[in-house]
């Protein structure tokens, strides 16, 4: 089992920045990749960014150049640095961890971009 707890969401003005954190606990050694998804009201959950143990990163086209995913293995924590935020980035952001047998999800953190 892997437990994930997100933090760092909030209200920010357009053009602003936020950094989300995802603290992982439990069977950390089984995790092969971590990532972030988001879900806006009335829309399906979508992939935002992910990173593998080998260091490969992948981003949605809509966030390339603005968002950066990183991991601190010593702290068992993943981060999503979000810059140049837009109103369309408003959503609940979910951290996810992938093992060979299962995908785990955090409870989500709300990000609202509004003036």
NORGINOR-V141813 format. One record per residue. N is the residue number from 0. RES is the residue in one small letter. PHI is phi in radians with two decimals (999 if undefined). NEAR is the number of other C-alpha atoms within 12 Angstrom. D_LAST is the distance of its C-alpha to the last C-alpha in Angstrom with 2 decimals. Layout:
N/RES/PHI/NEAR/D_LAST + N/RES/PHI/NEAR/D_LAST
This chain:
0/x/999/20/40.03 + 1/x/-2.23/28/36.76 + 2/x/-1.92/24/34.03 + 3/x/-2.23/33/30.41 + 4/x/-2.28/29/27.74 + 5/x/-1.59/34/24.13 + 6/x/-2.72/27/21.77 + 7/x/1.84/28/18.69 + 8/x/-1.27/31/15.94 + 9/x/2.82/24/12.87 + 10/x/-1.77/25/9.14 + 11/x/-2.47/25/7.64 + 12/x/-1.37/21/4.98 + 13/x/-0.95/21/6.50 + 14/x/1.58/19/9.88 + 15/x/-1.44/24/10.33 + 16/x/-2.30/26/13.35 + 17/x/-2.52/33/14.91 + 18/x/-2.16/29/18.60 + 19/x/-1.61/35/20.08 + 20/x/-2.13/35/23.68 + 21/x/-2.38/39/26.41 + 22/x/-1.58/33/29.57 + 23/x/-1.83/36/32.63 + 24/x/-2.55/24/35.86 + 25/x/1.72/16/39.11 + 26/x/-1.44/18/40.99 + 27/x/-1.11/25/38.93 + 28/x/-1.11/18/41.83 + 29/x/-1.49/21/41.64 + 30/x/-1.36/32/38.11 + 31/x/-1.88/26/38.30 + 32/x/-2.77/34/34.65 + 33/x/-2.34/46/31.18 + 34/x/-2.85/46/27.92 + 35/x/-2.28/47/24.51 + 36/x/-2.14/36/23.63 + 37/x/-2.51/35/20.60 + 38/x/-2.42/25/20.43 + 39/x/-1.58/24/17.71 + 40/x/-0.98/17/18.49 + 41/x/1.35/9/21.48 + 42/x/-2.13/12/22.10 + 43/x/-1.36/12/24.73 + 44/x/-1.15/18/24.37 + 45/x/-2.26/26/24.26 + 46/x/-1.22/24/25.40 + 47/x/-1.94/34/22.98 + 48/x/-2.79/37/25.34 + 49/x/-2.66/35/28.74 + 50/x/-2.52/30/31.42 + 51/x/-1.70/23/35.13 + 52/x/-1.06/23/37.62 + 53/x/-1.39/12/38.95 + 54/x/1.67/16/35.69 + 55/x/-1.28/17/34.79 + 56/x/-2.04/23/31.08 + 57/x/-2.50/25/29.52 + 58/x/-2.26/24/26.02 + 59/x/-1.17/22/24.50 + 60/x/-1.00/13/24.23 + 61/x/-1.22/19/20.52 + 62/x/-2.07/28/19.91 + 63/x/-1.01/20/22.86 + 64/x/1.50/17/22.29 + 65/x/-2.02/25/18.95 + 66/x/-1.90/31/20.12 + 67/x/-2.36/30/23.30 + 68/x/-1.74/37/25.42 + 69/x/-2.60/32/28.03 + 70/x/-2.35/31/30.58 + 71/x/-2.02/19/32.36 + 72/x/-1.15/22/35.62 + 73/x/-1.15/11/36.89 + 74/x/-1.80/15/34.08 + 75/x/0.92/25/33.98 + 76/x/-2.31/30/30.26 + 77/x/-1.93/40/28.07 + 78/x/-2.25/36/24.70 + 79/x/-2.31/42/21.84 + 80/x/-1.50/28/20.02 + 81/x/-2.05/35/16.81 + 82/x/-2.03/24/15.57 + 83/x/0.86/24/13.43 + 84/x/-1.14/30/11.35 + 85/x/-2.10/26/10.21 + 86/x/-0.96/19/8.74 + 87/x/-1.26/22/12.51 + 88/x/-1.45/38/13.17 + 89/x/-1.07/27/12.02 + 90/x/-3.12/31/15.45 + 91/x/-1.55/34/18.06 + 92/x/-1.79/41/19.68 + 93/x/-2.03/40/23.43 + 94/x/-1.51/46/25.88 + 95/x/-2.40/41/29.26 + 96/x/-2.26/43/32.67 + 97/x/-1.95/30/35.54 + 98/x/-1.92/22/39.20 + 99/x/-1.19/13/42.22 + 100/x/-2.03/12/42.43 + 101/x/-2.82/16/39.05 + 102/x/-1.96/21/35.28 + 103/x/-1.87/32/33.51 + 104/x/-2.26/28/29.97 + 105/x/-1.48/30/27.79 + 106/x/-1.47/21/26.07 + 107/x/1.68/29/22.57 + 108/x/-2.40/32/19.36 + 109/x/-1.42/27/15.97 + 110/x/-2.10/36/13.13 + 111/x/-2.15/29/9.70 + 112/x/-1.95/27/7.12 + 113/x/-2.77/18/3.78 + 114/x/-1.65/12/0.00
